[in-house]
Amino acid sequence: MKKSIGSVFLAFVFLGVLLSGCAPASTPVPPTLTFTPIPPTDTPVPTATPTKLPTVTPTPTIEPPSVTTEFLTDVKILSYDSFENMNNWDWDSQTGNINNGVFEMQGKSFWGSSFSLKQKLVDGDGVMLKFKLQKVSGESEFVFLTGDWQTDSFRQFGIYNSKRPKADLFQGKNGLGGNNLNGNLTLQPDTWYYIIMAIGKNGEFLAVMWDPNNEGHRAVYNETINEKWVGKNWTFMPKANEGETLYVDEFYRISFGEIK
């Protein structure tokens, strides 16, 4: 009986070994992937810095003096020159220089000292400036001119700076000026004055000189010439002869409608 039980036990053991050898292989489990989270940060994300635009300073509005509006309509200030430099002018450094914001020009013989505005002027344009003289000898002038000197093309309109200001007028080779101007202005040495000069239509020109401390003291030159003076390009030019020194400051270029 004991032999029978042992035989049965052995049979079960043999069957278990047989079944385990026939069982299919187990499928391998893939490894689990572990993701490490990125911790949040307070560092700001850089952004593009906009280019800073240059600051544009608006040109201040300059009201023309009341004297100009007495003689001209619709006056506008086009530009202003404080004489910090001579960029707007053709000039000779041997006869003139800037001193504390004032252009000082020493006269040379045969009217050899001058400086001229680079910007050409046409009908409806004008200028205004502040000036003074060392001697008031009549050996300086302010003029508009065009053409070539001592030819038929030459034209010149302006004022001689005498104690009693005089007309300065040339057509071709002929001098037509020299007359005293209307008004009661008497120029004094080392005294500041103002002058406006304007190119009108149909050959009309205007020049007015006055004392800013007493605007009633003025000299006026208003001349209508002829069609040969119309439609020209004009140069504005202060001049000085030997023995005189001319000081110029506060230059304005203007436009206007009509000469009254």
C-alpha positions as CSV (number, residue, x, y, z in Angstrom):
1,M,0.0,0.0,0.0
2,K,2.9,2.3,0.8
3,K,4.4,1.5,-2.5
4,S,1.2,2.5,-4.3
5,I,1.1,6.0,-2.6
6,G,4.7,6.6,-3.5
7,S,4.1,5.7,-7.1
8,V,1.1,8.1,-7.3
9,F,3.2,10.9,-5.8
10,L,6.0,10.4,-8.3
11,A,3.5,10.4,-11.1
12,F,2.1,13.8,-10.1
13,V,5.7,15.2,-9.8
14,F,6.5,14.0,-13.3
15,L,3.3,15.5,-14.7
16,G,4.0,18.9,-13.1
17,V,7.5,18.9,-14.6
18,L,6.1,18.0,-18.0
19,L,3.5,20.8,-18.0
20,S,6.0,23.5,-16.9
21,G,8.2,22.6,-19.8
22,C,5.4,23.0,-22.3
23,A,4.1,26.4,-21.0
24,P,4.7,29.4,-23.3
25,A,7.5,32.0,-22.4
26,S,6.3,35.1,-20.6
27,T,6.2,38.5,-22.6
28,P,8.8,41.0,-21.2
29,V,7.3,44.2,-19.7
30,P,8.8,47.4,-21.2
31,P,10.5,49.6,-18.6
32,T,8.4,52.5,-17.3
33,L,9.7,55.9,-18.6
34,T,10.0,58.5,-15.9
35,F,9.6,62.3,-16.8
36,T,11.2,64.8,-14.5
37,P,9.1,68.0,-14.6
38,I,10.9,71.3,-15.3
39,P,10.4,73.6,-12.3
40,P,8.8,77.0,-13.0
41,T,11.0,80.1,-13.1
42,D,10.4,83.8,-12.5
43,T,13.0,84.9,-15.0
44,P,11.2,87.1,-17.6
45,V,11.5,86.1,-21.3
46,P,13.6,88.8,-23.1
47,T,11.8,90.9,-25.6
48,A,13.1,93.1,-28.4
49,T,13.9,96.7,-27.3
50,P,12.3,99.2,-29.6
51,T,14.7,101.7,-31.2
52,K,14.4,105.1,-29.6
53,L,13.4,107.8,-32.1
54,P,15.3,111.1,-32.1
55,T,13.4,114.0,-30.4
56,V,12.3,116.6,-32.8
57,T,12.2,120.1,-31.4
58,P,9.5,122.2,-33.2
59,T,10.6,125.5,-34.6
60,P,9.2,128.2,-32.5
61,T,6.7,130.5,-34.0
62,I,8.2,134.0,-34.6
63,E,5.8,136.9,-35.0
64,P,7.0,139.5,-37.4
65,P,7.5,143.0,-36.0
66,S,4.6,145.4,-36.4
67,V,6.6,147.6,-38.8
68,T,6.7,144.8,-41.4
69,T,2.9,144.4,-41.3
70,E,2.5,148.2,-41.9
71,F,4.1,147.8,-45.3
72,L,3.5,144.2,-46.3
73,T,0.6,141.8,-46.3
74,D,0.6,138.2,-45.2
75,V,4.1,138.3,-43.7
76,K,5.6,134.9,-42.8
77,I,9.0,134.1,-41.2
78,L,10.6,131.4,-43.4
79,S,13.9,131.0,-41.5
80,Y,16.0,132.6,-38.8
81,D,19.8,132.9,-38.5
82,S,21.4,133.9,-35.1
83,F,24.9,133.9,-36.6
84,E,26.3,131.1,-34.5
85,N,27.9,130.0,-37.8
86,M,28.1,131.1,-41.4
87,N,26.5,128.1,-43.0
88,N,23.9,130.2,-44.8
89,W,26.4,132.6,-46.3
90,D,29.2,133.0,-48.8
91,W,31.8,135.1,-47.1
92,D,35.5,136.0,-46.9
93,S,37.1,135.1,-43.6
94,Q,39.8,137.8,-44.2
95,T,37.3,140.6,-43.9
96,G,34.7,139.3,-41.5
97,N,34.2,136.9,-38.5
98,I,31.7,136.0,-35.9
99,N,32.1,137.5,-32.4
100,N,29.6,136.5,-29.7
101,G,26.8,135.7,-32.2
102,V,27.3,138.9,-34.3
103,F,28.9,138.9,-37.7
104,E,31.5,141.7,-37.9
105,M,32.8,142.9,-41.3
106,Q,35.7,145.3,-41.8
107,G,35.5,147.3,-45.0
108,K,38.1,147.0,-47.7
109,S,38.9,149.5,-50.5
110,F,36.8,149.6,-53.6
111,W,33.9,148.0,-51.8
112,G,35.9,144.8,-51.4
113,S,34.1,143.5,-48.3
114,S,30.8,141.7,-48.6
115,F,28.9,138.6,-47.7
116,S,25.9,137.1,-49.5
117,L,23.0,134.9,-48.7
118,K,23.3,131.5,-50.4
119,Q,19.5,131.2,-50.9
120,K,18.4,133.1,-54.0
121,L,15.3,135.3,-53.6
122,V,12.4,135.8,-56.0
123,D,9.2,137.9,-56.2
124,G,7.4,137.7,-52.9
125,D,10.5,137.1,-50.9
126,G,12.3,139.5,-48.5
127,V,14.8,139.8,-45.6
128,M,14.9,141.5,-42.2
129,L,17.9,142.0,-40.0
130,K,19.4,143.9,-37.1
131,F,22.6,145.9,-37.7
132,K,24.9,148.7,-36.4
133,L,27.8,150.7,-37.8
134,Q,31.0,151.8,-36.4
135,K,31.2,155.2,-38.1
136,V,28.0,155.7,-40.2
137,S,30.2,157.1,-43.0
138,G,27.9,156.1,-45.9
139,E,30.5,153.5,-46.9
140,S,28.3,150.5,-46.4
141,E,25.1,149.3,-47.9
142,F,22.4,146.6,-48.1
143,V,21.4,145.5,-51.6
144,F,19.5,143.0,-53.7
145,L,21.4,142.4,-56.9
146,T,21.3,140.2,-60.0
147,G,23.3,139.9,-63.3
148,D,27.0,140.8,-63.9
149,W,28.5,144.1,-62.7
150,Q,29.1,146.6,-65.5
151,T,27.0,144.8,-68.0
152,D,23.5,145.4,-69.3
153,S,22.2,142.5,-67.2
154,F,23.1,144.1,-63.9
155,R,20.3,145.3,-61.5
156,Q,20.8,146.5,-57.9
157,F,18.3,147.9,-55.4
158,G,19.2,148.9,-51.8
159,I,20.2,151.5,-49.2
160,Y,23.4,153.4,-48.6
161,N,23.9,153.6,-44.8
162,S,24.6,157.3,-44.5
163,K,23.5,159.3,-41.5
164,R,20.6,160.2,-43.7
165,P,20.0,156.9,-45.5
166,K,20.1,157.1,-49.4
167,A,18.8,155.2,-52.3
168,D,21.2,152.7,-54.0
169,L,19.9,151.9,-57.4
170,F,21.7,150.5,-60.5
171,Q,20.4,149.4,-63.9
172,G,23.0,148.0,-66.3
173,K,26.0,150.4,-66.1
174,N,23.9,153.3,-64.8
175,G,23.7,154.5,-61.2
176,L,20.2,155.8,-60.6
177,G,20.3,156.2,-56.8
178,G,21.8,158.7,-54.3
179,N,18.6,160.4,-53.2
180,N,17.8,160.8,-49.6
181,L,15.0,158.5,-48.4
182,N,11.6,159.6,-47.1
183,G,11.4,159.7,-43.3
184,N,13.0,161.1,-40.2
185,L,15.6,158.5,-39.3
186,T,19.2,159.7,-38.6
187,L,21.7,156.8,-38.1
188,Q,24.1,157.0,-35.2
189,P,27.3,155.1,-34.6
190,D,27.3,152.0,-32.4
191,T,23.5,151.9,-32.3
192,W,21.3,148.9,-33.3
193,Y,18.7,149.4,-36.1
194,Y,16.5,147.1,-38.1
195,I,15.9,146.9,-41.9
196,I,13.4,145.0,-44.0
197,M,13.8,144.7,-47.8
198,A,11.2,143.1,-50.1
199,I,10.9,142.1,-53.7
200,G,7.4,142.8,-54.9
201,K,5.5,142.0,-58.1
202,N,5.7,144.0,-61.4
203,G,9.1,145.5,-60.6
204,E,8.2,147.0,-57.2
205,F,10.7,147.0,-54.3
206,L,10.6,148.2,-50.7
207,A,13.2,148.9,-48.0
208,V,12.4,150.3,-44.5
209,M,14.9,151.1,-41.9
210,W,13.9,152.0,-38.3
211,D,15.0,152.5,-34.7
212,P,13.6,149.7,-32.5
213,N,13.6,152.0,-29.5
214,N,11.4,154.5,-31.4
215,E,9.7,152.9,-34.4
216,G,8.4,156.2,-35.5
217,H,12.0,157.1,-36.6
218,R,12.3,155.4,-39.9
219,A,13.5,155.8,-43.5
220,V,11.4,154.4,-46.4
221,Y,12.3,153.5,-49.9
222,N,9.5,152.2,-52.2
223,E,10.3,152.1,-55.9
224,T,8.4,150.6,-58.9
225,I,10.9,150.3,-61.8
226,N,10.0,148.4,-65.0
227,E,9.4,145.0,-66.5
228,K,13.2,144.5,-66.9
229,W,13.3,143.9,-63.1
230,V,10.6,141.2,-63.0
231,G,11.1,137.5,-62.6
232,K,14.8,137.6,-61.6
233,N,16.7,135.5,-59.1
234,W,18.2,138.0,-56.5
235,T,21.1,137.8,-54.2
236,F,21.0,139.7,-50.8
237,M,24.4,141.2,-50.0
238,P,25.6,143.6,-47.3
239,K,28.8,145.5,-48.4
240,A,31.4,147.7,-46.7
241,N,34.0,150.0,-48.1
242,E,37.4,150.9,-46.5
243,G,37.0,152.8,-43.2
244,E,33.7,151.4,-42.1
245,T,32.8,148.3,-40.0
246,L,29.4,146.7,-40.3
247,Y,27.8,144.5,-37.6
248,V,24.9,142.2,-38.5
249,D,22.7,140.1,-36.2
250,E,19.3,138.4,-36.1
251,F,18.7,137.7,-39.8
252,Y,15.2,136.6,-41.0
253,R,14.1,135.4,-44.4
254,I,10.5,136.2,-45.1
255,S,7.7,135.8,-47.6
256,F,4.7,138.1,-48.1
257,G,1.7,138.8,-50.2
258,E,1.8,142.4,-51.5
259,I,3.6,145.6,-50.8
260,K,1.0,148.0,-49.4
